[in-house]
Amino acid sequence: MPSTYLSDRPRLVAIRAGALFDGVSTTLVHDPVLVLDGPTIVRVDQPTVPEGAQVVDLPGTTLLPGLIDTHVHLAFDAGPDPVAALAARDDTAALAAMTTAGRTALRAGITTVRDLGDRDYLSLRLRGAPDLPTIVTAGPPVTTPAGHCHFLGGATGPTPEALRAAVRERADRGVDIIKVMASGGTMTPGTRQEIAQFTREQLTVVVDEAHRLGLPVTAHAHGTSAIRAALDAGVDGMEHVSFWSADGVDDPGDLLGRMVDSRVVVGITAGVAPAPGAVPPPVVAMRMPRIIANTRAMHEAGARMIIGTDAGIGPVKPHDVLRHALAQTSRIGLDAATALRLATSTAAEACGLGHRKGRLAPGFDADIVAVQGNPLLDLAALQHVRAVFARGVTVAST
């Protein structure tokens, strides 16, 4: 695998390209000159190259804000059994694998990731590393004893005191967001996606304590009862939102309007990468048409949506799978510009970074990806990355 390094460069850099998508518009800026001052964008409409600036010429490319994957697991290695692989690694080996995962994402133009479940706060040790994406982290998710992903270290008793203590521990450690497993999941034997793990009252304790400490809460919520409980508790975000039932997929019913009215952030799970011999489990394959239809209904109703991939959980979910996910969102009715916004400016807002990431605009971080071609015409352009800048520094491969 190519190694990643950071190149030296003078303070001012002028990038010339064929076009630019700023993260919010529906059209491209043509023949841009984007000027960086260290880690910050200072001009996007510079007609000429400033005197003394280093020039980076990228003809035929489109510049985009660095992509943001709002749901990854750096601790899972995208192998056939990521849970067992993680269990076999000590912290040193796990951190090395997580670093490799982060570099894979970065080389694909994913300059920010939100890690929604690691083991024992390992991702906090990587936060701020210069050769990795910006990492927003939840630490181990709050879950029930023997609940979904309990092996990550977040098992918590059901009492209000224990739940508050779990939130405080994460706040004291310095996490950016609280992740709570409101339902079960397929990676944890003994749990079921359609069954809620916490009551509305228990989730309310988590939300109230997190908000008291200035932290948002997002809930892993597959089953309808878990989705309802999470909405009742006032969570800031929900992940998956598949309306999974014991024998199929439920209709959203009144919950669709509630999601729209509450402006809760719905993290849709998208993206599969080609993997030899990989086929979806039958229980997933038979549900997918209805899940896609429900997700399309959420989008058409005006739900506040972002794109997360669950990167790391299997061979079809490598840590650069977001570039596949964006093209695949056409199945739920997203056009290319909307999909790109959900993975740039909208994602940045959901991650609490809307003031400095997700846009190519003066004052924003110089997180930039250059792709060959026009992604507004064909999102397959994201497969052809020419250059990546992370906080103003060129990410290169040898």
Phi, psi and chi 1 to 4 in degrees:
 res  aa     phi    psi   chi1   chi2   chi3   chi4
   1 MET       -  136.2  177.4  176.3  -68.8      -
   2 PRO   -60.9  144.9  -20.2   31.4      -      -
   3 SER   -86.5  155.1   61.3      -      -      -
   4 THR  -107.0  137.2  -61.4      -      -      -
   5 TYR  -138.1  168.7   68.8   88.1      -      -
   6 LEU  -112.7  124.9  -56.8  178.4      -      -
   7 SER   -85.7  151.3   66.3      -      -      -
   8 ASP   -78.0  149.4  -64.6  -32.5      -      -
   9 ARG  -161.1  153.3   47.7  106.2 -179.4  100.4
  10 PRO   -66.5  172.8   22.7  -32.1      -      -
  11 ARG   -64.9  -44.9 -174.8  169.5  178.7   81.5
  12 LEU   -93.9  131.5  -77.6 -179.7      -      -
  13 VAL  -128.8  132.1  175.4      -      -      -
  14 ALA  -114.5  119.6      -      -      -      -
  15 ILE  -103.6  122.6  -54.3  171.7      -      -
  16 ARG  -107.9  132.5  -65.1 -169.0  -63.2 -152.0
  17 ALA  -144.1  177.9      -      -      -      -
  18 GLY   -77.7  -32.6      -      -      -      -
  19 ALA  -159.4  171.0      -      -      -      -
  20 LEU  -146.7  131.5  177.1  149.6      -      -
  21 PHE  -105.7  122.4  172.2   74.9      -      -
  22 ASP   -87.2   -3.2   64.2    5.9      -      -
  23 GLY    99.4  -11.7      -      -      -      -
  24 VAL  -130.6  -24.6  -67.1      -      -      -
  25 SER   -83.0  171.9  -58.1      -      -      -
  26 THR  -107.1    0.8   58.6      -      -      -
  27 THR  -130.0  170.0   58.0      -      -      -
  28 LEU  -101.1  150.2  -60.0 -179.8      -      -
  29 VAL   -90.2  129.4  174.2      -      -      -
  30 HIS   -97.8  144.8  -66.5  -75.6      -      -
  31 ASP    52.2   52.4  -60.0  -42.2      -      -
  32 PRO   -76.9  156.1   33.1  -37.5      -      -
  33 VAL  -122.2  109.9  177.4      -      -      -
  34 LEU  -100.4  122.6 -175.5   67.4      -      -
  35 VAL  -108.3  129.0 -178.6      -      -      -
  36 LEU  -111.6  138.8  -41.5 -178.5      -      -
  37 ASP  -117.2   96.4 -173.7   -4.7      -      -
  38 GLY    62.5 -126.3      -      -      -      -
  39 PRO   -86.4    8.1   32.6  -36.4      -      -
  40 THR  -125.5  141.5  -54.2      -      -      -
  41 ILE   -77.2  131.6  -62.5  168.3      -      -
  42 VAL  -114.2  -27.3  -67.9      -      -      -
  43 ARG  -145.8  143.2  -66.1  -69.2  -61.3  -89.0
  44 VAL  -120.1   -6.6  -64.4      -      -      -
  45 ASP  -124.0   24.3   57.7  -10.1      -      -
  46 GLN   -62.0  119.9 -178.6   79.0   26.0      -
  47 PRO   -73.9  -25.5   25.9  -33.3      -      -
  48 THR  -135.3  165.6   58.2      -      -      -
  49 VAL   -77.6  128.5  173.3      -      -      -
  50 PRO   -61.3  145.7  -21.7   32.7      -      -
  51 GLU   -59.0  131.4 -175.5  177.0   -6.2      -
  52 GLY    85.7   -4.9      -      -      -      -
  53 ALA   -76.3  148.2      -      -      -      -
  54 GLN   -75.7  132.0  176.4 -169.0   -5.8      -
  55 VAL  -100.7  130.6  177.7      -      -      -
  56 VAL  -115.2  111.0  177.5      -      -      -
  57 ASP   -95.6  124.3  -84.0  -44.6      -      -
  58 LEU  -130.6   66.6  -63.5  168.2      -      -
  59 PRO   -62.5  142.9   23.2  -34.2      -      -
  60 GLY    79.4    2.9      -      -      -      -
  61 THR  -104.2  161.2   68.0      -      -      -
  62 THR  -112.9  129.8  -60.5      -      -      -
  63 LEU   -87.3  134.9  -56.6  179.2      -      -
  64 LEU  -129.1  155.3  -48.6  165.8      -      -
  65 PRO   -59.6  147.2  -17.5   30.0      -      -
  66 GLY   -52.5  137.2      -      -      -      -
  67 LEU   -72.2  154.5  -58.2  177.3      -      -
  68 ILE  -127.1  117.4  -60.3  172.2      -      -
  69 ASP   -96.5  114.9 -166.8  -24.8      -      -
  70 THR   -86.2    1.3   62.7      -      -      -
  71 HIS  -151.8   98.6 -169.9  152.4      -      -
  72 VAL  -132.3  166.8  -51.8      -      -      -
  73 HIS  -133.3   95.4  -61.5  -79.7      -      -
  74 LEU   -64.1  -26.5  -64.9  174.5      -      -
  75 ALA   -75.4  -17.8      -      -      -      -
  76 PHE   -93.7  136.2  -67.5  149.7      -      -
  77 ASP   -96.3   10.2   65.8    0.5      -      -
  78 ALA    62.8   21.7      -      -      -      -
  79 GLY   -89.3 -176.4      -      -      -      -
  80 PRO   -67.4  -24.1   18.8  -29.7      -      -
  81 ASP  -141.8   76.2 -168.1  -14.3      -      -
  82 PRO   -65.3  -27.1   22.2  -32.3      -      -
  83 VAL   -67.8  -47.9  175.3      -      -      -
  84 ALA   -64.3  -39.4      -      -      -      -
  85 ALA   -61.7  -41.9      -      -      -      -
  86 LEU   -66.6  -40.6  177.1   59.5      -      -
  87 ALA   -62.1  -29.4      -      -      -      -
  88 ALA   -80.9   -8.4      -      -      -      -
  89 ARG  -101.0  137.1  -64.5 -175.9  176.3  110.5
  90 ASP   -78.2  178.6   61.7   14.7      -      -
  91 ASP   -61.4  -38.1  -76.2   -0.8      -      -
  92 THR   -63.5  -45.5  -61.2      -      -      -
  93 ALA   -67.9  -38.0      -      -      -      -
  94 ALA   -64.2  -41.9      -      -      -      -
  95 LEU   -64.8  -36.5  -74.5  166.8      -      -
  96 ALA   -64.5  -42.6      -      -      -      -
  97 ALA   -66.8  -37.7      -      -      -      -
  98 MET   -66.2  -37.2  -67.6  169.3   72.5      -
  99 THR   -63.8  -43.0  -62.5      -      -      -
 100 THR   -60.2  -42.5  -63.4      -      -      -
 101 ALA   -61.7  -43.8      -      -      -      -
 102 GLY   -64.1  -39.5      -      -      -      -
 103 ARG   -67.7  -36.3  -71.8  173.1  177.0  167.3
 104 THR   -59.4  -45.2  -63.7      -      -      -
 105 ALA   -62.6  -44.6      -      -      -      -
 106 LEU   -64.5  -41.2 -170.4   57.6      -      -
 107 ARG   -64.0  -23.1  -73.5 -165.0  -63.0  -90.1
 108 ALA   -87.8    3.8      -      -      -      -
 109 GLY    91.2    9.9      -      -      -      -
 110 ILE   -92.0   98.4  -57.3  164.0      -      -
 111 THR   -95.0   -7.5   56.6      -      -      -
 112 THR  -140.7  135.8  -60.3      -      -      -
 113 VAL  -129.9  146.5  -62.5      -      -      -
 114 ARG  -109.6  109.0 -173.0  169.9   66.7  163.5
 115 ASP   -85.7  111.7 -168.7  -48.3      -      -
 116 LEU  -104.2   34.4  -68.9 -177.5      -      -
 117 GLY   160.7  102.8      -      -      -      -
 118 ASP  -120.8 -177.3   67.5    7.7      -      -
 119 ARG  -101.5  122.5 -174.0 -177.8   75.5 -167.8
 120 ASP    53.0   37.4  -62.1  -27.1      -      -
 121 TYR    67.0   25.4  -56.7   95.6      -      -
 122 LEU   -61.2  -34.2  -71.0  176.8      -      -
 123 SER   -65.0  -23.0   58.4      -      -      -
 124 LEU   -63.6  -29.3  -73.0  172.1      -      -
 125 ARG   -71.8  -21.8  -57.9 -166.2 -159.2  177.9
 126 LEU   -95.9  -14.1  -59.8  178.4      -      -
 127 ARG   -62.9  128.7 -166.4  168.8   57.5 -176.5
 128 GLY    91.8   -1.8      -      -      -      -
 129 ALA   -63.4  132.8      -      -      -      -
 130 PRO   -69.3  -20.8   24.1  -33.3      -      -
 131 ASP  -105.6   20.0   60.2  -17.6      -      -
 132 LEU  -126.3  163.4  -65.7  178.8      -      -
 133 PRO   -61.3  160.7  -18.6   29.8      -      -
 134 THR   -61.1  131.3  -62.7      -      -      -
 135 ILE  -113.7  121.3  -61.0  172.8      -      -
 136 VAL  -100.9  128.9  176.6      -      -      -
 137 THR  -134.1  147.3 -176.6      -      -      -
 138 ALA  -105.6  -12.7      -      -      -      -
 139 GLY    69.5 -161.2      -      -      -      -
 140 PRO   -67.3  132.9  -14.5   27.6      -      -
 141 PRO   -67.1  145.7   11.1  -15.7      -      -
 142 VAL   -72.0  122.1  177.2      -      -      -
 143 THR  -143.0  173.7 -168.8      -      -      -
 144 THR   -83.4  160.6   55.5      -      -      -
 145 PRO   -55.8  126.3  -26.6   36.1      -      -
 146 ALA    66.6   13.2      -      -      -      -
 147 GLY   -82.7 -177.4      -      -      -      -
 148 HIS   -57.3  124.2 -175.5   40.0      -      -
 149 CYS    64.2   28.5  -72.1      -      -      -
 150 HIS   -59.7  -26.8   64.9   88.7      -      -
 151 PHE   -67.7   -8.2   45.8   80.5      -      -
 152 LEU   -83.8   -9.1  -65.4  176.2      -      -
 153 GLY   104.1   13.6      -      -      -      -
 154 GLY  -108.3   16.0      -      -      -      -
 155 ALA   -62.9  132.2      -      -      -      -
 156 THR  -137.9  138.8  -56.0      -      -      -
 157 GLY   -65.0  162.1      -      -      -      -
 158 PRO   -84.8    0.5   31.3  -35.4      -      -
 159 THR   -78.9  153.8   66.7      -      -      -
 160 PRO   -56.2  -38.4  -26.6   35.4      -      -
 161 GLU   -64.1  -43.6  -66.8   77.4   14.3      -
 162 ALA   -67.4  -39.1      -      -      -      -
 163 LEU   -67.1  -42.1  -67.6  167.9      -      -
 164 ARG   -63.2  -41.6  -69.2 -169.3 -170.1   98.6
 165 ALA   -62.9  -37.7      -      -      -      -
 166 ALA   -63.0  -42.3      -      -      -      -
 167 VAL   -66.0  -43.7  174.0      -      -      -
 168 ARG   -63.0  -39.5  -72.5 -163.5  -61.2  -88.4
 169 GLU   -58.2  -44.6  176.1 -172.9  -26.6      -
 170 ARG   -66.6  -39.5  -74.5  156.2  178.6   75.2
 171 ALA   -63.6  -42.8      -      -      -      -
 172 ASP   -63.9  -32.7  -70.4  -15.8      -      -
 173 ARG   -73.8  -22.2  -66.9  -88.6 -164.5  153.5
 174 GLY   100.9   24.8      -      -      -      -
 175 VAL   -67.5  164.2  -57.7      -      -      -
 176 ASP   -98.0  -20.0  -56.9  -66.8      -      -
 177 ILE  -157.4  150.8 -173.3  169.9      -      -
 178 ILE   -98.5  127.1  -59.3  -63.4      -      -
 179 LYS  -106.9  129.2  168.9   80.8  173.5  -66.5
 180 VAL  -126.5  136.7   59.7      -      -      -
 181 MET   -88.3   91.3  -63.6  -60.2 -159.2      -
 182 ALA   -74.5  -20.5      -      -      -      -
 183 SER  -135.5  172.3   74.7      -      -      -
 184 GLY   -75.6 -177.4      -      -      -      -
 185 GLY  -156.4  162.7      -      -      -      -
 186 THR   -72.1  -20.3   56.7      -      -      -
 187 MET   -79.3   -6.7  -66.4 -176.0   74.4      -
 188 THR  -121.8  105.1  -51.3      -      -      -
 189 PRO   -56.3  140.2  -25.0   34.6      -      -
 190 GLY    94.3   -8.0      -      -      -      -
 191 THR  -114.4  157.2   75.5      -      -      -
 192 ARG  -131.2  139.6  -63.7 -177.7   64.0   87.5
 193 GLN   -63.7  -30.7  -74.3  171.2  -88.6      -
 194 GLU   -82.8   -5.8   69.4  -90.2   18.6      -
 195 ILE  -103.6  128.6  -62.9  176.9      -      -
 196 ALA   -72.2  140.6      -      -      -      -
 197 GLN   -96.6  -23.7  -63.9 -164.5  153.0      -
 198 PHE  -129.1  151.1  -68.8  103.3      -      -
 199 THR   -81.1  167.4   66.2      -      -      -
 200 ARG   -56.1  -42.7  175.3 -170.9   63.6 -172.7
 201 GLU   -64.3  -40.3  -68.6   77.1   15.3      -
 202 GLN   -67.8  -41.3  -70.1  164.6  -22.5      -
 203 LEU   -64.6  -34.7  -69.6  175.5      -      -
 204 THR   -63.0  -38.2  -61.1      -      -      -
 205 VAL   -60.2  -45.6  170.2      -      -      -
 206 VAL   -60.8  -46.5  171.5      -      -      -
 207 VAL   -65.4  -45.9  171.1      -      -      -
 208 ASP   -62.1  -43.1  -73.1   -9.3      -      -
 209 GLU   -68.0  -41.7 -173.9   68.8    4.2      -
 210 ALA   -62.6  -45.8      -      -      -      -
 211 HIS   -64.7  -35.9  -72.7  178.1      -      -
 212 ARG   -59.8  -32.8 -175.0 -177.4   71.8   82.0
 213 LEU   -94.9    5.6  -63.7  169.3      -      -
 214 GLY    81.1   22.6      -      -      -      -
 215 LEU  -115.6  140.7  -69.5  171.8      -      -
 216 PRO   -79.1  164.8   30.5  -34.3      -      -
 217 VAL  -127.7  132.0  177.0      -      -      -
 218 THR  -122.1  141.6 -166.9      -      -      -
 219 ALA  -114.3  127.6      -      -      -      -
 220 HIS   -69.3  115.5  163.6  105.8      -      -
 221 ALA  -144.2  102.5      -      -      -      -
 222 HIS   -93.6  -58.1  -87.1  -69.2      -      -
 223 GLY   -71.7  154.8      -      -      -      -
 224 THR   -61.2  -39.8  -55.9      -      -      -
 225 SER   -64.8  -37.0   59.8      -      -      -
 226 ALA   -69.7  -38.5      -      -      -      -
 227 ILE   -61.9  -44.7  -64.9  167.6      -      -
 228 ARG   -63.6  -44.1 -173.3  177.2  -61.5  -82.0
 229 ALA   -63.5  -40.0      -      -      -      -
 230 ALA   -65.0  -42.1      -      -      -      -
 231 LEU   -63.9  -43.3  -77.8  170.4      -      -
 232 ASP   -60.2  -34.8  -71.8  -16.0      -      -
 233 ALA   -78.7  -14.1      -      -      -      -
 234 GLY    84.1   33.7      -      -      -      -
 235 VAL   -62.9  157.7  -62.7      -      -      -
 236 ASP   -84.5  -28.6  -56.0  -78.7      -      -
 237 GLY  -149.0  160.7      -      -      -      -
 238 MET  -136.0  141.5  -63.4 -172.2  -63.6      -
 239 GLU  -106.7  139.3  -51.7  -57.5  -45.2      -
 240 HIS    82.5  -66.7  -50.5  -57.9      -      -
 241 VAL    49.1   55.3 -163.1      -      -      -
 242 SER   -92.6  -11.1   65.3      -      -      -
 243 PHE    56.2   37.5  -65.9   94.8      -      -
 244 TRP   -65.0  133.4 -168.9  -74.4      -      -
 245 SER  -122.8  174.9   67.6      -      -      -
 246 ALA   -61.8  -33.3      -      -      -      -
 247 ASP  -123.3   11.3   56.4    0.3      -      -
 248 GLY   173.4 -133.0      -      -      -      -
 249 VAL  -137.2  131.3  174.9      -      -      -
 250 ASP   -77.9  159.1  -69.3  -25.7      -      -
 251 ASP   -76.5  139.6 -174.5  -83.0      -      -
 252 PRO   -62.4  -28.3  -22.1   32.7      -      -
 253 GLY    56.5 -135.2      -      -      -      -
 254 ASP   -69.3  -16.0   67.0  -58.6      -      -
 255 LEU   -68.4  -25.5  -64.2  177.6      -      -
 256 LEU   -62.0  -49.7 -179.8   57.4      -      -
 257 GLY   -63.6  -37.3      -      -      -      -
 258 ARG   -65.1  -38.5  -70.9 -170.5   57.3 -167.8
 259 MET   -63.3  -42.5  -75.8 -171.3  -73.9      -
 260 VAL   -64.9  -47.0  174.5      -      -      -
 261 ASP   -68.0  -36.2  -67.6  -17.7      -      -
 262 SER   -78.0  -17.9   69.4      -      -      -
 263 ARG    61.6   25.2  -55.8  -58.3  -66.0  156.6
 264 VAL   -61.1  144.4   65.9      -      -      -
 265 VAL   -83.3  119.5  177.8      -      -      -
 266 VAL   -98.1  111.5  177.9      -      -      -
 267 GLY   -89.2   96.0      -      -      -      -
 268 ILE   -74.4  142.8   61.6  170.5      -      -
 269 THR   -98.2  116.8  -51.7      -      -      -
 270 ALA  -136.4  160.6      -      -      -      -
 271 GLY   101.8  120.4      -      -      -      -
 272 VAL  -134.9  138.7  -68.1      -      -      -
 273 ALA  -101.1  152.7      -      -      -      -
 274 PRO   -60.0  133.7  -20.2   31.8      -      -
 275 ALA  -145.9  122.9      -      -      -      -
 276 PRO   -54.2  127.3  -24.7   34.3      -      -
 277 GLY    78.1   -1.6      -      -      -      -
 278 ALA   -81.2  129.3      -      -      -      -
 279 VAL  -135.4  145.8  -65.2      -      -      -
 280 PRO   -66.4  145.7   22.8  -31.8      -      -
 281 PRO   -56.9  146.3  -20.6   31.6      -      -
 282 PRO   -54.3  -36.0  -26.6   34.6      -      -
 283 VAL   -67.0  -26.8  -65.4      -      -      -
 284 VAL   -83.1  -46.0  174.5      -      -      -
 285 ALA   -58.4  -40.6      -      -      -      -
 286 MET   -73.5  -19.4   74.5   93.0  162.0      -
 287 ARG   -92.2  -19.7  -73.2  173.5  169.3   85.0
 288 MET   -57.8  -42.7  -79.0  -49.9  -60.6      -
 289 PRO   -57.2  -40.1  -27.1   36.9      -      -
 290 ARG   -74.2  -36.0 -175.2   59.5 -173.6  164.5
 291 ILE   -62.9  -43.2  -69.1  173.2      -      -
 292 ILE   -61.8  -43.4  -69.8  170.4      -      -
 293 ALA   -62.6  -41.7      -      -      -      -
 294 ASN   -65.6  -39.9  -79.3  -14.1      -      -
 295 THR   -65.9  -40.8  -53.6      -      -      -
 296 ARG   -60.2  -41.3  178.9 -173.8  -72.3  -95.2
 297 ALA   -63.3  -38.9      -      -      -      -
 298 MET   -62.9  -44.2  -73.9 -172.4  -82.8      -
 299 HIS   -62.6  -47.6  166.8   60.3      -      -
 300 GLU   -66.0  -27.7  -68.6  175.0  -11.4      -
 301 ALA   -79.1  -14.6      -      -      -      -
 302 GLY   100.2   20.8      -      -      -      -
 303 ALA   -63.0  148.9      -      -      -      -
 304 ARG   -83.1  103.4 -173.6 -178.3  175.3 -161.9
 305 MET  -114.8  150.2  -64.5  167.5   61.7      -
 306 ILE  -135.0  169.5   53.8  175.5      -      -
 307 ILE  -112.2  124.6  -61.4  170.3      -      -
 308 GLY  -127.6  150.5      -      -      -      -
 309 THR  -106.8  -18.1   65.7      -      -      -
 310 ASP    64.1   33.6 -131.7   -3.6      -      -
 311 ALA   -54.0  136.7      -      -      -      -
 312 GLY   108.9  -16.1      -      -      -      -
 313 ILE   -83.7   -1.5   65.7  167.6      -      -
 314 GLY   178.4  174.2      -      -      -      -
 315 PRO   -59.6  -29.1  -26.5   35.9      -      -
 316 VAL   -85.3    3.7  -61.8      -      -      -
 317 LYS  -124.3   57.1  -65.4  -75.9 -170.8  177.8
 318 PRO   -65.2  168.7   27.7  -35.7      -      -
 319 HIS   -77.4   -0.8  -69.2   90.9      -      -
 320 ASP  -111.0   20.2   58.3   -2.7      -      -
 321 VAL   -69.0  -15.1   69.1      -      -      -
 322 LEU   -57.4  -35.4 -178.8   61.4      -      -
 323 ARG   -68.2  -23.9   53.2 -176.8  174.3  171.2
 324 HIS   -78.6  -38.3  -64.2  -79.4      -      -
 325 ALA   -59.9  -40.8      -      -      -      -
 326 LEU   -62.3  -43.1  -67.0  179.9      -      -
 327 ALA   -65.4  -32.6      -      -      -      -
 328 GLN   -76.8  -12.1  -67.4  160.7    6.4      -
 329 THR   -72.1   -7.1   58.2      -      -      -
 330 SER   -60.9  -23.0   61.7      -      -      -
 331 ARG   -67.6  -21.4  -68.6 -177.3  -66.6  176.5
 332 ILE  -105.4   13.6   59.8  169.7      -      -
 333 GLY    92.0   12.8      -      -      -      -
 334 LEU   -85.7  133.6  -58.6 -170.9      -      -
 335 ASP   -82.0  171.7   59.7   40.7      -      -
 336 ALA   -62.8  -43.2      -      -      -      -
 337 ALA   -63.5  -40.7      -      -      -      -
 338 THR   -65.1  -45.3  -60.2      -      -      -
 339 ALA   -58.9  -42.8      -      -      -      -
 340 LEU   -66.1  -38.6  -73.3  170.5      -      -
 341 ARG   -62.4  -40.6  -74.8 -164.2  -62.6  -87.8
 342 LEU   -64.5  -23.8  -65.4 -170.0      -      -
 343 ALA  -102.9    7.7      -      -      -      -
 344 THR  -130.9  -94.4   54.3      -      -      -
 345 SER   -65.0  -42.2   57.8      -      -      -
 346 THR   -68.0  -40.8  -57.0      -      -      -
 347 ALA   -62.5  -41.0      -      -      -      -
 348 ALA   -60.5  -43.0      -      -      -      -
 349 GLU   -61.0  -43.8  -68.3  170.4    6.0      -
 350 ALA   -64.8  -28.7      -      -      -      -
 351 CYS   -89.3    4.2  -68.1      -      -      -
 352 GLY    76.6   19.4      -      -      -      -
 353 LEU  -120.5   17.0  -59.8  171.9      -      -
 354 GLY   -63.9  -15.7      -      -      -      -
 355 HIS   -83.0  -10.4   60.0  -65.5      -      -
 356 ARG  -145.0   -5.6   64.1 -174.9 -177.0   92.2
 357 LYS  -132.9  164.6  -68.3 -170.8 -178.0  -69.0
 358 GLY    89.2   -0.5      -      -      -      -
 359 ARG  -140.0  152.4  -65.4  179.3   58.5 -169.2
 360 LEU  -100.8   93.9  -61.5 -175.9      -      -
 361 ALA  -153.4  153.3      -      -      -      -
 362 PRO   -55.7  136.8  -26.4   35.8      -      -
 363 GLY    90.6  -10.1      -      -      -      -
 364 PHE   -89.9  158.0  -81.0   67.3      -      -
 365 ASP   -58.7  143.6  -71.8   -1.2      -      -
 366 ALA   -84.6   64.9      -      -      -      -
 367 ASP  -100.7  111.3  -69.4  -14.8      -      -
 368 ILE  -140.7  140.6  -55.3  152.4      -      -
 369 VAL  -125.8  135.2   56.1      -      -      -
 370 ALA  -109.5  124.0      -      -      -      -
 371 VAL  -118.4  150.3  -59.8      -      -      -
 372 GLN   -78.4  125.0 -167.3   69.3   36.7      -
 373 GLY   101.1 -165.8      -      -      -      -
 374 ASN  -116.9  102.1 -178.4  -12.8      -      -
 375 PRO   -68.3  -18.7   25.0  -34.2      -      -
 376 LEU   -72.5  -20.9  -67.2 -170.1      -      -
 377 LEU   -94.1  -31.4  -65.5  179.0      -      -
 378 ASP  -155.3  109.5 -175.2   -0.5      -      -
 379 LEU   -68.4   -8.2  -77.1  166.6      -      -
 380 ALA   -63.1  -15.0      -      -      -      -
 381 ALA   -57.8  -25.6      -      -      -      -
 382 LEU   -66.4  -15.4  -61.3  177.9      -      -
 383 GLN   -78.8   -8.3  -57.4  -61.8  -37.0      -
 384 HIS  -120.1   73.7  -53.3  -70.3      -      -
 385 VAL   -82.0  125.4  173.7      -      -      -
 386 ARG   -95.7  -34.7  -75.0  -83.8  -55.9  -82.7
 387 ALA  -159.1  150.6      -      -      -      -
 388 VAL  -134.5  134.0  179.5      -      -      -
 389 PHE  -117.3  129.1  -62.8   80.8      -      -
 390 ALA  -117.9  112.9      -      -      -      -
 391 ARG    53.0   40.7  -58.7  171.3  -67.0  -79.7
 392 GLY    87.2   -2.8      -      -      -      -
 393 VAL  -109.8  136.7  178.1      -      -      -
 394 THR   -71.2  128.7  -55.2      -      -      -
 395 VAL   -94.0  121.8  176.1      -      -      -
 396 ALA  -130.3  161.9      -      -      -      -
 397 SER  -124.2  150.8  -61.0      -      -      -
 398 THR  -126.8      -   58.1      -      -      -
